[in-house]
């Protein structure tokens, strides 16, 4: 998919807030709202991967 991040089969959007000079996004195609942000591409990708890991850990804790 164009303009999306991917990690472990999950996809994340990429947006830029010019006023705050920050990249942000959310994990797409899931029911929960899981968001992340970063100051550049590297930190955005790291935040996305961490968000996916946290989401998976939460799902495992709740048995979903």
C-alpha positions in Angstrom: 0.0 0.0 0.0 1.2 3.4 -0.9 1.9 6.0 1.9 1.4 3.4 4.7 3.7 1.7 7.1 3.5 -2.0 7.8 4.6 -4.2 10.7 3.6 -7.8 11.5 0.7 -7.7 9.0 -0.7 -4.4 10.4 -0.8 -1.1 8.4 -0.4 2.4 9.6 -1.3 5.8 8.1 1.2 8.6 7.6 0.1 12.3 8.1 2.0 15.5 8.7 1.0 18.4 10.9 2.8 21.4 9.5 1.9 23.7 12.4 3.4 21.3 15.0 6.0 20.0 12.6 5.2 16.4 13.5 4.3 13.2 11.6 1.5 11.1 13.0 -0.8 8.2 12.2 -2.9 5.4 13.4 -3.0 1.7 13.0 -5.6 1.1 10.3 -8.2 -1.7 9.8 -8.6 -2.5 13.5 -11.4 -1.6 15.9 -9.3 0.0 18.5 -7.8 3.5 18.2 -4.0 3.1 18.2 -2.0 6.2 17.3 1.6 7.2 17.1 3.8 10.2 16.2 7.4 11.1 15.4 9.5 14.1 14.4 10.9 12.4 11.3 10.6 9.2 9.3 12.8 7.2 11.6 11.0 8.1 14.8 7.6 7.7 13.1 8.5 4.1 12.0 9.8 3.3 15.5 6.7 4.7 17.2 4.5 2.7 14.8 6.3 -0.6 15.5 6.1 0.1 19.2 2.3 0.8 18.9 1.8 -2.5 17.1 3.8 -4.4 19.7 1.8 -2.7 22.5 -1.5 -3.5 20.7 -0.6 -7.1 20.3 0.5 -7.3 24.0 -2.8 -5.8 25.1 -4.8 -8.2 22.9 -2.9 -11.2 24.4 -3.6 -9.9 27.9 -7.3 -9.8 27.2 -7.4 -13.0 25.2 -8.6 -11.3 22.0 
